């Protein structure tokens, strides 16, 4: 069903069986944004009437945080990557922040305009959420707003602002889990992990990746049991990124059939498992540290960047190796560290876009044996998903993204 995404098909929503896979994300995001627009508007209305100011601040802060997060995901899925030189004219997504209905076709706002609104919402959220203690990692406080803001500023190449936001987020009570105390079967990411700042959404990692469990399929009218093998697996390229002694290699992955699969998330034990965590919209303290480290390196503050890295790496090795890289090599090291630490958390694709959309190749395996090779060239249009046909039909004011051109 998702095979065309794997090899960057021109229409990734066309399955390998030539069926159309419905993209619901655009509609879901904008439906949520519509509700949030009304909440933010009503918060201002009630505030003028001297209602419960603390409650109003919390509600507005949460609403602005979510609206910023949804627009961040929208613009990074369907819009052009942020580039300072061209952001003012690059196509983003329609920006709608008013509470009232407008009888018109919406056009696409620029990437710069969308990011500007994201920053405005997050800065206001941080003000509203001052002193608010989240009741769980499903709710947000000032730390979450600044953590997400550090990510946004990093994407915008606003490095001093990224560092300031990261410092605000790191002043909270969250801490990096020490994998030296990790035990087999323990999940690194959960609601109750000391690293988890915020989580929202579902978790499809368990069902998406190769599993050693068998499944029942229908053959010739009969149900038969067979091994589940037609699925995703961890790439060998990723596994080779981990140095000897890196505890993440064991804690983040497990072996299943003939391949490795991710094992970072708490696997739900039952339908109502209270500690299952979402992989769709997740913020952890290690990301904030890496955001700051990369911003420091981009400002040629190599020593400070290494200090930040060691805050993370000291918890990922029994004895973390010294970091000897400087300059551009240090930036590359930090970006590989993001890949090692944040794999399967929704960062890699967005990171590749902001790294300049490099060319790379994927291998399609059948029965564990390489069968096909797919190459995406540098800056290929496939780095941006097409807007679904249903959305385009409803809104002629939109301009479609260019289609990708992968090489097979």
C-alpha positions in Angstrom: 0.0 0.0 0.0 2.9 2.4 0.8 5.4 1.0 -1.7 5.2 4.1 -4.0 6.3 6.2 -1.1 9.4 4.0 -0.6 10.6 4.5 -4.1 9.4 8.1 -4.5 6.8 7.4 -7.2 5.5 10.4 -9.2 2.1 9.7 -7.6 3.1 8.2 -4.2 -0.6 7.7 -3.4 -1.0 5.2 -6.2 -0.4 1.8 -4.6 1.6 -1.0 -6.2 -1.8 -2.7 -7.0 -2.8 0.5 -8.9 -5.4 1.5 -6.3 -5.6 5.1 -5.0 -4.5 5.5 -1.4 -6.5 8.4 0.1 -4.5 11.2 1.7 -6.6 12.4 4.6 -3.8 14.5 6.3 -4.5 17.8 4.6 -8.2 17.7 5.5 -7.5 16.6 9.1 -4.9 19.3 9.7 -7.1 22.1 8.4 -10.2 20.8 10.2 -8.2 20.9 13.5 -6.8 24.4 12.6 -10.4 25.6 12.0 -11.3 24.6 15.5 -8.2 26.1 17.0 -8.9 29.4 15.2 -12.2 29.6 16.9 -10.7 28.8 20.3 -8.1 31.5 20.0 -10.7 34.0 19.0 -13.0 33.1 21.9 -10.1 33.3 24.4 -9.6 36.9 23.5 -13.3 37.6 23.7 -13.5 36.0 27.2 -10.4 37.7 28.4 -11.9 41.1 27.8 -14.7 40.1 30.2 -12.3 39.3 33.0 -13.0 35.6 33.1 -10.6 33.0 34.7 -7.4 34.4 33.3 -5.2 31.4 34.2 -7.6 29.0 32.4 -7.8 31.2 29.4 -4.0 31.5 29.2 -3.6 27.7 29.3 -6.3 27.1 26.7 -5.0 29.8 24.3 -1.4 28.6 24.9 -2.3 25.0 24.0 -4.3 26.1 21.0 -1.5 28.3 19.6 1.0 25.5 20.2 -1.1 23.0 18.3 -1.8 25.4 15.4 1.9 26.1 15.1 2.6 22.4 15.1 0.0 21.6 12.5 1.2 24.3 10.1 4.8 23.2 10.7 3.8 19.7 9.5 1.7 20.9 6.6 4.4 23.2 5.2 7.1 20.6 5.5 5.0 17.9 3.8 3.3 19.9 1.1 5.4 23.1 0.8 8.9 23.9 -0.4 11.8 23.5 2.1 12.6 26.7 3.9 15.4 28.6 2.2 16.2 32.1 3.4 17.0 33.4 -0.1 13.7 32.2 -1.7 11.3 31.7 1.2 9.3 34.9 0.4 8.3 33.4 -3.0 8.4 29.7 -2.5 5.0 28.0 -2.3 4.0 27.0 1.2 0.4 26.1 2.1 -2.8 28.2 2.5 -2.6 30.2 5.7 -6.0 30.6 7.4 -6.0 31.9 11.0 -9.3 33.7 11.2 -12.3 32.2 12.9 -14.9 33.2 10.4 -15.9 31.4 7.2 -14.8 33.0 3.9 -16.6 32.1 0.7 -13.5 32.0 -1.6 -10.8 29.8 -3.0 -7.6 29.9 -1.0 -4.2 30.2 -2.6 -0.9 29.0 -1.2 0.9 31.4 1.1 4.6 31.7 0.9 6.9 29.5 3.0 8.1 32.7 4.7 4.6 33.7 5.7 3.7 30.3 7.1 6.9 30.1 9.2 6.3 33.7 10.4 2.9 32.7 11.7 4.4 29.5 13.3 6.9 31.7 15.2 4.2 34.2 16.3 2.0 31.4 17.6 4.8 29.7 19.5 6.1 32.9 21.1 2.6 33.8 22.2 2.1 30.2 23.5 5.2 30.5 25.6 3.9 33.7 27.2 0.4 32.2 27.9 1.9 29.0 29.3 4.3 30.7 31.7 3.9 28.9 35.1 1.5 26.3 33.7 2.6 22.8 34.8 1.3 20.2 32.3 -0.7 17.4 33.8 0.9 14.9 31.5 3.1 14.7 28.3 -0.2 14.9 26.3 -0.4 18.6 27.5 2.0 21.4 27.0 3.7 24.1 29.0 6.3 26.8 28.3 9.0 24.2 27.8 7.2 22.4 24.9 6.6 25.8 23.2 10.3 26.7 23.4 11.4 23.2 22.4 9.3 23.3 19.2 10.4 26.9 18.6 14.1 25.8 18.7 13.3 23.3 15.9 11.6 26.0 13.8 14.4 28.5 14.3 16.9 25.8 13.3 15.0 25.2 10.1 14.9 29.0 9.4 18.7 29.2 10.0 18.0 31.7 12.8 20.8 30.2 15.0 21.0 32.7 17.9 17.2 32.5 18.3 17.4 28.7 18.2 20.0 28.7 21.0 17.9 31.0 23.1 14.8 28.9 22.7 16.7 25.7 23.4 18.1 27.2 26.6 14.6 28.0 27.7 13.4 24.5 27.0 16.5 22.9 28.7 15.9 24.8 31.9 12.9 22.6 32.6 12.8 19.4 34.7 13.3 16.9 31.8 16.5 14.8 31.6 18.2 12.4 29.2 17.7 8.7 30.0 21.0 7.0 30.8 21.1 3.9 28.6 23.8 2.5 30.9 20.8 1.6 33.1 18.7 0.3 30.3 17.4 -3.3 30.6 16.3 -5.6 27.8 12.7 -5.2 27.0 12.5 -1.6 28.3 11.3 1.0 25.8 13.2 4.3 25.5 10.2 6.3 24.5 7.0 6.4 26.5 4.7 8.8 28.1 6.6 8.5 31.4 10.1 8.7 30.0 12.1 11.6 31.6 13.0 12.7 28.0 9.4 13.1 26.7 8.3 16.7 26.6 5.2 16.2 24.4 3.5 13.5 22.4 0.4 13.4 20.3 -1.1 11.1 17.6 -1.0 7.4 16.9 1.9 4.9 16.7 2.0 2.7 13.6 5.6 1.6 14.0 4.7 -1.8 15.3 2.4 -2.6 12.4 4.5 -0.9 9.7 7.8 -2.7 10.2 8.8 -6.3 9.7 7.5 -8.6 12.4 8.4 -12.1 13.4 4.8 -12.8 14.2 2.6 -14.7 11.6 -0.5 -13.4 10.0 -3.6 -15.1 8.6 -4.3 -14.6 4.9 -6.9 -16.0 2.6 -5.8 -18.3 -0.1 -8.2 -20.1 -2.5 -11.1 -19.5 -0.1 -9.2 -20.8 3.0 -7.4 -18.9 5.8 -3.8 -19.9 6.2 -1.1 -18.8 8.5 2.1 -17.3 7.0 5.1 -15.3 8.1 4.7 -11.5 7.8 7.5 -10.5 5.5 6.2 -7.9 3.0 6.9 -4.8 5.2 9.6 -2.2 6.0 12.8 -2.9 7.8 15.7 -0.8 9.2 18.2 0.1 6.5 21.7 -1.3 6.8 23.0 2.2 6.1 21.4 3.4 9.3 22.6 0.5 11.4 26.2 1.2 10.2 26.0 4.7 11.6 26.4 3.5 15.2 30.0 3.2 16.5 31.1 0.3 18.6 29.9 0.8 22.2 26.9 2.9 21.2 24.2 1.6 23.5 21.5 2.9 21.1 22.2 0.1 18.7 20.8 -2.4 21.2 18.2 -0.2 22.8 16.7 1.2 19.6 16.4 -1.9 17.5 15.7 -5.6 17.7 16.0 -8.5 15.2 13.0 -10.0 13.6 13.1 -12.8 10.9 16.1 -11.8 8.8 16.1 -8.0 9.5 16.3 -5.4 12.2 13.2 -3.3 13.2 12.8 -0.3 15.4 12.2 -1.0 19.1 12.3 2.5 20.6 8.6 2.9 21.4 6.6 1.2 24.1 4.7 -1.6 22.3 1.1 -1.4 23.3 0.1 -4.3 25.5 -3.7 -3.8 25.0 -6.0 -1.4 23.3 -6.2 0.9 26.3 -2.5 0.9 27.1 -2.0 4.2 29.0 1.7 4.5 28.1 1.6 4.1 24.3 3.2 7.1 22.8 2.5 8.8 19.5 5.2 8.9 16.7 3.5 11.5 14.6 4.1 14.6 16.8 6.7 13.9 19.4 9.2 16.2 21.2 12.0 14.9 23.3 14.8 16.6 25.2 17.6 15.0 23.1 16.2 16.8 20.0 16.5 20.1 21.8 20.1 19.4 22.7 20.9 18.5 19.1 19.1 21.6 17.8 21.3 23.8 20.0 24.5 21.9 19.1 23.9 22.3 15.4 23.1 26.0 15.8 26.3 26.5 17.7 28.3 24.6 15.1 26.8 26.7 12.3 28.0 29.8 14.2 31.5 28.3 14.4 31.3 27.8 18.2 32.7 24.3 18.0 33.7 24.0 21.6 30.2 24.9 22.9 28.7 22.6 20.3 30.8 19.7 21.6 29.8 20.4 25.2 26.1 20.2 24.3 26.7 16.9 22.4 28.4 15.4 25.4 25.3 16.0 27.5 23.6 13.5 25.2 26.4 11.1 24.3 27.5 10.6 27.9 24.1 8.9 28.4 24.5 6.8 25.2 27.9 5.2 25.8 29.6 3.6 28.8 32.4 5.9 27.9 31.6 8.3 25.1 34.4 8.7 22.5 36.0 12.2 22.2 34.6 14.3 19.4 37.6 15.5 17.3 35.7 17.0 14.3 35.7 20.7 13.7 34.1 23.1 11.2 32.1 21.5 8.4 33.0 18.0 9.7 31.5 18.8 13.1 28.3 19.9 11.4 28.1 16.7 9.5 28.8 14.7 12.7 25.9 16.5 14.5 23.6 15.8 11.6 24.5 12.1 11.7 24.0 12.2 15.5 20.4 13.5 14.7 20.0 10.5 12.5 21.2 8.1 15.2 19.2 9.6 18.0 16.0 10.7 16.3 15.4 7.8 13.8 11.7 6.9 13.4 10.5 10.0 15.1 9.5 12.0 11.9 12.7 14.1 11.6 14.8 12.4 8.9 12.8 13.4 5.8 12.4 17.0 7.0 16.1 17.2 7.8 17.1 15.9 4.4 15.0 18.7 2.8 16.8 21.4 4.8 20.2 19.8 4.1 19.7 20.7 0.5 17.7 17.6 -0.7 20.7 15.3 -1.5 20.6 12.5 -4.0 20.5 8.9 -2.6 19.5 5.4 -3.5 17.1 2.9 -1.9 17.1 -0.9 -2.4 14.0 -3.0 -2.7 14.5 -6.4 -1.3 12.5 -9.6 -2.0 13.0 -12.4 0.4 15.9 -10.5 1.9 17.7 -10.3 -1.5 18.2 -6.9 -3.3 15.9 -6.9 -6.3 15.5 -3.3 -7.4 17.3 0.0 -7.0 15.6 3.4 -6.8 17.6 6.7 -7.0 16.3 10.2 -6.3 18.4 12.9 -7.7 19.5 16.1 -5.8 16.6 18.6 -5.3 14.1 16.2 -7.0 10.5 17.4 -6.7 9.7 14.2 -4.9 11.0 15.8 -1.7 7.6 17.6 -1.6 4.4 15.5 -1.6 1.8 16.4 -4.2 -1.5 17.8 -2.9 -4.2 15.2 -3.3 -6.6 15.2 -6.2 -9.6 15.6 -3.9 -8.1 18.8 -2.4 -7.2 20.2 -5.8 -10.7 19.5 -7.2 -12.3 21.3 -4.3 -10.0 24.3 -4.5 -9.0 25.5 -8.0 -7.1 28.4 -6.4 -4.2 26.0 -5.5 -1.2 25.3 -7.6 0.0 21.7 -7.6 3.6 20.8 -6.7 5.8 19.5 -9.4 5.9 15.7 -9.6 9.0 13.7 -8.7 11.2 12.0 -11.3 12.9 9.0 -9.6 15.3 6.8 -11.5 14.8 3.0 -11.4 
